[in-house]
Each structure stands twice: as C-alpha cells, then as structure tokens.
Amino acid sequence: MAEALTPQEIDRYSRHILLPEIGGQGQQALKAARVLVVGAGGLGAPVILYLAAAGIGTLGIVDDDVVSLSNLQRQVVHQTSAIGTSKVDSARDTVARLNPHVTVRPLPFRLTPDTVSETLAGYDIVVDGSDNFGTRYLLAEATETLRIPLVTGAVGRFDGSLTVLMPWTSDAAGRPAPRYRDLFPEPPPPGTVPSCAEAGIVGALTGVIGTLQAMEVVKLVTGAGDPLVGRLLLYDALAARFETILYRRRRADL
C-alpha cells in the first residue's frame, strides 16, 4: 500500500492533487517513485529540480565531476558557492533546501559496463542527462535488459531532442517499441560532434529539454498522458519550433 501523504505534503503538492490526471493517488505514486538521474549538468540540473519539487521520493544522481564556474551559465542546480565541490553533493544540498521530503542518493562516479546494472537496479525510471555517446548507448542497453523506462535527451548549440525508450513493450497493433539503435544505429566517429565546451550552448536550451524530460517522468509515474515512446521530439530554439518524428523497430523479430 502506498504511503499516505502528510498534511504538509498535501499542502505542498496541492496543485498536483487538484489535477484529475494526477490527484492524491498520483502524488502518492510520485512519493514512492525511485528515479535515477545520470548527469548533474545542463540537462540533469532542471530534471533534478523539477522532480524534487514534484515530490519524487528517491532521487539517485550519478556524476563524477565537480562544479566549475563555466557550468553555472546553464547548470542551475549548482550555485557559485559550490564551485570546486562534487556535483552530486551540490545537487543533494540544493534538493535538501528545496524539498526535505526527497531522499537523494549521491553517486560520485562514472557508469561503466561493469557497474551499470548494479547502479540501475532498484530504480523505477532512469533519466539520461549525460553528455557523451558511450554513456547513452550503455544506458539504452542496460535499461532494456533490466526493463526500466529510459528518458533520454540531448542538446547542441540551439537545438535539442528527447524520447522515451521502453523496447520490451508493444503498441496497440502489437508492434514492439523501438530501441535507441533504431534511432541512432551507431555512435558518430570520435571528434565529429563537438562538445558544448568546443561549440558553445545557450543555457536556457538545457532548461527546456531537461524540463521536458522531467515531465515525461511525471507522466510515466502517474500514468497521465502518453509518453514519448516511438516519438522523437525535436526543438529548434532559434525558430521557436517543435517537431515530432515517429520511429519504429527496424526488425520486429529482434
């Protein structure tokens, strides 16, 4: 049975509870949920803040980096006073000030093939806020094996994208949901996609995509709406335009 909300929590989350699509039952589900956020950077920062504000009961945060001055233009979970400290500790402290009802598990390391399954075990949803292709493919394969929904996003300069991966499920017609490799069969050759340190990035863009990732998590936990399974949402900040691309499993038998 879901743990009851305290009077203080009912007041805190009252605007959620008023929504028929969420209500008290949905808020209890958020309280019971365990979400792992990989990366406490540009995407992870708004994800962490909005999931904490929404009342996610347990947030695991994976990041092996420390806060630097150049992070603060976009990584809004960190403050100037946190420069030089671990990002996971900085994020934990921010969440504690924002919502003391949330339990944060700081995980100050980088995921590897040897550690990924153990790290993901016990979480209900994983959010990919990483900044490298190796981690993205690693998470996609591990979450498929463990059958954990993955909300994955990416940004570059003035554009971003996100989708939800649940490849063990099927649509209404019985077609299996697609995998990450159905979108991106292979990672690009090293050096062909510049990092934000090389190409630059507008800070507010990471807020847009990260907030949309958090929204997908809320939908998955509460059952509200339709998650972005088999749909890639694209955002062009300069044109202020959203587009949605449908994609499917390349081989239905695999």
C-alpha positions as CSV (number, residue, x, y, z in Angstrom):
1,M,0.0,0.0,0.0
2,A,1.3,3.5,-0.9
3,E,2.4,5.6,2.0
4,A,-0.1,8.3,2.9
5,L,0.7,11.9,2.3
6,T,1.2,14.1,5.4
7,P,-0.8,17.3,5.8
8,Q,2.3,19.3,4.9
9,E,2.8,17.2,1.7
10,I,-0.9,17.7,0.8
11,D,-0.4,21.4,1.1
12,R,2.9,21.4,-0.8
13,Y,1.5,19.3,-3.7
14,S,-2.0,20.7,-3.7
15,R,-1.8,22.0,-7.3
16,H,-0.9,18.4,-8.5
17,I,-3.6,16.9,-6.4
18,L,-6.2,19.2,-7.9
19,L,-5.4,17.7,-11.4
20,P,-7.7,14.7,-12.1
21,E,-4.9,13.1,-14.1
22,I,-2.7,13.0,-11.0
23,G,-4.8,13.5,-7.9
24,G,-3.9,12.1,-4.5
25,Q,-3.1,8.6,-5.9
26,G,-0.7,10.0,-8.4
27,Q,1.0,12.1,-5.8
28,Q,1.4,9.0,-3.7
29,A,3.0,7.3,-6.7
30,L,5.4,10.1,-7.1
31,K,6.3,9.9,-3.4
32,A,7.0,6.2,-3.8
33,A,9.0,6.5,-7.1
34,R,12.7,5.9,-7.3
35,V,14.3,7.8,-10.2
36,L,18.0,7.7,-11.3
37,V,19.3,10.8,-13.0
38,V,22.6,10.2,-14.9
39,G,24.4,13.5,-15.1
40,A,24.0,16.6,-12.9
41,G,24.9,19.0,-15.6
42,G,22.9,21.1,-18.1
43,L,20.1,18.5,-18.6
44,G,20.3,16.9,-15.2
45,A,20.0,20.2,-13.3
46,P,16.4,21.0,-14.3
47,V,15.4,17.4,-14.2
48,I,16.6,17.2,-10.6
49,L,15.0,20.4,-9.6
50,Y,11.6,19.7,-11.1
51,L,11.5,16.1,-9.9
52,A,12.4,17.1,-6.4
53,A,9.7,19.8,-6.5
54,A,7.2,17.3,-7.8
55,G,7.8,15.0,-4.8
56,I,9.7,12.1,-6.3
57,G,10.5,10.1,-3.2
58,T,14.1,8.9,-4.0
59,L,16.5,10.6,-6.5
60,G,19.7,8.9,-7.4
61,I,22.2,11.2,-9.0
62,V,25.3,9.9,-10.9
63,D,28.1,12.2,-11.8
64,D,31.9,12.1,-11.2
65,D,32.6,15.8,-12.0
66,V,33.0,18.8,-9.8
67,V,31.3,22.2,-10.2
68,S,33.2,24.8,-12.2
69,L,32.5,28.4,-13.0
70,S,31.7,27.7,-16.6
71,N,28.9,25.3,-15.5
72,L,26.8,28.0,-13.9
73,Q,25.6,29.5,-17.1
74,R,23.2,26.5,-17.5
75,Q,23.6,24.0,-14.6
76,V,21.0,25.7,-12.4
77,V,21.1,23.1,-9.6
78,H,24.5,24.5,-8.6
79,Q,25.5,27.8,-7.1
80,T,28.6,29.9,-7.1
81,S,29.4,28.8,-3.6
82,A,29.6,25.1,-4.8
83,I,32.5,25.7,-7.2
84,G,35.1,23.0,-6.7
85,T,32.7,20.6,-4.9
86,S,31.3,17.4,-6.2
87,K,28.3,17.9,-8.4
88,V,26.3,15.2,-6.7
89,D,26.9,16.7,-3.3
90,S,26.0,20.2,-4.6
91,A,22.8,18.8,-6.2
92,R,21.9,17.0,-2.9
93,D,22.3,20.1,-0.9
94,T,20.1,22.1,-3.3
95,V,17.4,19.5,-3.2
96,A,17.5,19.5,0.6
97,R,16.8,23.2,0.6
98,L,14.0,22.8,-2.0
99,N,12.2,19.8,-0.6
100,P,13.2,18.0,2.6
101,H,10.8,15.1,1.7
102,V,13.0,13.9,-1.1
103,T,15.8,11.3,-0.4
104,V,18.9,11.9,-2.5
105,R,21.5,9.2,-3.2
106,P,24.7,10.9,-4.4
107,L,26.7,8.5,-6.7
108,P,30.0,10.3,-7.5
109,F,31.3,8.0,-10.2
110,R,31.1,7.4,-14.0
111,L,29.0,4.5,-15.2
112,T,30.9,1.6,-16.8
113,P,29.8,-1.7,-18.3
114,D,30.9,-3.3,-15.0
115,T,28.9,-1.0,-12.8
116,V,25.8,0.0,-14.8
117,S,23.5,-2.9,-13.9
118,E,24.2,-2.8,-10.2
119,T,23.7,1.0,-10.2
120,L,20.4,0.9,-12.0
121,A,18.9,-1.9,-10.0
122,G,16.1,-0.9,-7.8
123,Y,15.1,2.3,-9.7
124,D,11.8,2.6,-11.5
125,I,12.9,5.1,-14.2
126,V,16.3,6.3,-15.5
127,V,16.8,9.8,-16.9
128,D,19.8,10.2,-19.3
129,G,21.3,13.6,-18.9
130,S,24.8,12.6,-20.0
131,D,27.0,14.4,-22.5
132,N,28.7,11.5,-24.3
133,F,27.6,8.8,-26.7
134,G,29.3,6.0,-24.7
135,T,27.0,6.5,-21.7
136,R,23.9,7.0,-23.9
137,Y,24.4,3.6,-25.6
138,L,25.4,1.9,-22.3
139,L,22.2,3.2,-20.6
140,A,20.0,2.2,-23.5
141,E,21.2,-1.4,-23.5
142,A,21.2,-1.7,-19.7
143,T,17.7,-0.3,-19.2
144,E,16.4,-2.6,-21.9
145,T,17.9,-5.6,-20.2
146,L,16.5,-4.5,-16.8
147,R,13.2,-3.3,-18.3
148,I,13.5,0.1,-16.8
149,P,12.0,3.1,-18.8
150,L,14.7,5.4,-20.0
151,V,14.0,9.1,-20.7
152,T,16.9,10.3,-22.9
153,G,17.7,13.8,-24.1
154,A,20.4,15.6,-26.0
155,V,21.3,19.2,-26.8
156,G,23.6,21.1,-29.1
157,R,24.1,24.9,-29.5
158,F,20.4,25.9,-30.2
159,D,18.6,22.6,-30.6
160,G,17.6,19.6,-28.6
161,S,15.7,16.4,-28.6
162,L,14.2,13.8,-26.3
163,T,12.4,10.4,-26.4
164,V,11.3,7.6,-24.1
165,L,12.6,4.1,-24.5
166,M,10.6,1.0,-23.4
167,P,11.6,-1.6,-26.1
168,W,10.2,-4.5,-24.2
169,T,6.6,-3.1,-24.6
170,S,4.4,-3.2,-27.7
171,D,1.9,-0.7,-29.2
172,A,-1.8,-1.2,-29.8
173,A,-1.1,-3.1,-33.0
174,G,1.3,-5.5,-31.3
175,R,4.5,-3.9,-32.8
176,P,7.5,-3.9,-30.4
177,A,8.6,-0.5,-29.2
178,P,11.8,0.7,-30.8
179,R,15.3,0.8,-29.3
180,Y,17.9,3.6,-29.1
181,R,19.7,2.0,-32.0
182,D,16.6,2.2,-34.2
183,L,17.1,6.0,-34.0
184,F,20.9,6.0,-34.0
185,P,22.3,2.7,-35.2
186,E,25.9,3.6,-34.3
187,P,27.6,6.4,-32.5
188,P,29.3,9.0,-34.7
189,P,33.0,8.8,-35.2
190,P,35.1,10.4,-32.4
191,G,35.6,14.1,-33.0
192,T,32.7,14.6,-35.4
193,V,30.3,16.0,-32.9
194,P,31.8,18.9,-30.9
195,S,31.2,19.2,-27.2
196,C,29.5,22.3,-25.7
197,A,32.9,23.4,-24.5
198,E,34.0,23.4,-28.1
199,A,30.9,24.7,-29.9
200,G,29.0,26.6,-27.1
201,I,25.5,26.2,-26.0
202,V,22.7,28.6,-24.9
203,G,21.9,27.9,-21.2
204,A,18.1,28.2,-21.4
205,L,18.0,25.4,-24.0
206,T,19.1,22.8,-21.5
207,G,16.3,24.0,-19.3
208,V,13.7,23.4,-22.0
209,I,14.9,19.9,-22.8
210,G,15.6,19.0,-19.2
211,T,12.2,20.2,-18.0
212,L,10.5,18.2,-20.8
213,Q,12.4,15.1,-19.6
214,A,11.1,15.7,-16.1
215,M,7.6,16.0,-17.5
216,E,7.9,12.6,-19.1
217,V,9.0,11.1,-15.8
218,V,5.9,12.6,-14.1
219,K,3.7,11.1,-16.8
220,L,5.4,7.7,-16.5
221,V,5.0,7.6,-12.8
222,T,1.4,8.8,-12.6
223,G,0.1,7.3,-15.9
224,A,-1.0,10.7,-17.1
225,G,-1.0,11.2,-20.9
226,D,1.1,9.3,-23.5
227,P,4.9,9.1,-23.0
228,L,7.2,9.8,-26.0
229,V,7.7,6.1,-26.9
230,G,8.4,5.7,-30.6
231,R,8.4,9.5,-31.0
232,L,11.4,11.8,-31.1
233,L,10.6,15.4,-30.0
234,L,12.8,18.0,-31.6
235,Y,13.2,21.6,-30.5
236,D,14.7,24.4,-32.6
237,A,15.3,27.3,-30.2
238,L,16.2,29.9,-32.9
239,A,13.0,29.2,-34.8
240,A,10.9,28.6,-31.7
241,R,9.6,25.4,-33.3
242,F,8.8,21.9,-32.1
243,E,8.6,18.9,-34.4
244,T,7.8,15.2,-33.7
245,I,9.3,12.3,-35.7
246,L,7.8,8.9,-35.5
247,Y,10.2,5.9,-35.5
248,R,9.8,2.2,-35.2
249,R,11.7,-1.0,-34.5
250,R,13.9,-1.8,-37.6
251,R,13.5,-5.5,-37.2
252,A,10.3,-6.7,-35.5
253,D,11.9,-10.1,-34.7
254,L,14.9,-8.6,-32.8
